[in-house]
Amino acid sequence: MDPGSRRRDPGDDAILQQAYEEQRILLTADKDFGELIFVYNRPHSTIIRLVDIPPRKQVILLDKILEKYSREVPQNVLITADLSRIRIKYPETG
């Protein structure tokens, strides 16, 4: 791949904003998105953070999360999952 053809990382703020505007689930391993939404109150769609999940298990776990927590996904929650548990943090309500 030509190094000039790679797209630059737009940064977490831009990624978070685009996911929100397009109403997409943001899948990440990066914990910085939690800080953006809970410390800086950035608008966001649902974020699913997979922590230390081997690549072969990511799809299986993601499928389980989307099936089990389908009611929570439209609520713009932060879902954090590792191999032992799944946690959901709901947005602050005014």
C-alpha positions in Angstrom: 0.0 0.0 0.0 1.3 3.4 -0.9 1.9 5.4 2.3 0.4 8.5 0.6 -2.9 6.6 0.1 -3.5 6.0 3.8 -6.2 8.1 5.4 -5.1 10.2 8.4 -6.7 9.4 11.8 -9.3 12.2 12.2 -9.1 11.9 16.0 -11.6 10.6 18.6 -13.8 13.7 18.6 -14.4 13.5 14.8 -15.0 9.7 14.9 -17.5 10.1 17.8 -19.3 12.9 16.0 -19.5 11.0 12.7 -20.9 7.9 14.5 -23.5 10.1 16.2 -24.5 12.0 13.1 -24.9 8.7 11.1 -26.6 6.9 14.1 -24.0 4.2 14.0 -22.7 1.9 16.7 -19.1 2.8 17.5 -17.0 -0.4 18.1 -13.6 0.3 19.8 -11.0 -0.9 22.2 -10.2 2.7 23.1 -11.2 3.9 26.6 -10.9 7.6 25.6 -14.4 7.6 24.1 -15.8 7.1 27.6 -14.0 10.2 28.8 -15.3 12.2 25.9 -18.9 11.3 26.6 -19.0 11.3 30.4 -16.4 14.0 31.3 -16.9 16.3 28.3 -20.6 15.5 27.6 -20.1 14.9 23.8 -23.2 13.7 22.0 -22.8 10.1 21.0 -24.5 7.0 19.7 -24.0 3.6 21.3 -20.4 2.7 21.9 -19.3 -0.9 22.4 -15.8 -1.2 23.9 -14.2 -4.6 23.7 -11.4 -5.0 26.3 -8.6 -7.5 25.8 -10.7 -9.8 23.6 -8.8 -12.0 21.2 -9.8 -11.3 17.6 -11.4 -14.7 17.1 -13.7 -14.1 20.0 -14.7 -10.6 19.2 -17.4 -11.4 16.6 -18.9 -14.1 18.9 -19.0 -11.6 21.9 -20.3 -8.8 19.7 -23.1 -11.0 18.4 -24.0 -12.0 22.0 -24.1 -8.3 23.1 -26.3 -7.2 20.2 -28.7 -10.0 20.8 -28.9 -9.8 24.5 -28.9 -6.0 24.8 -30.8 -5.0 21.7 -33.2 -2.8 23.7 -30.3 -0.8 25.2 -28.5 -0.1 21.9 -30.9 2.7 20.7 -30.5 4.4 24.0 -27.0 5.6 23.2 -25.3 3.6 26.0 -21.7 2.7 26.6 -21.2 -1.1 26.7 -17.9 -2.3 28.0 -17.2 -6.0 27.6 -14.3 -8.3 28.6 -14.1 -12.1 28.8 -15.7 -12.2 32.2 -18.5 -9.5 32.2 -20.5 -7.0 30.2 -21.3 -3.6 31.8 -23.7 -1.0 30.5 -23.6 2.7 31.4 -26.6 4.7 30.5 -26.5 8.4 29.5 -27.3 11.0 32.2 -30.9 12.1 32.0 -31.6 15.7 32.5 
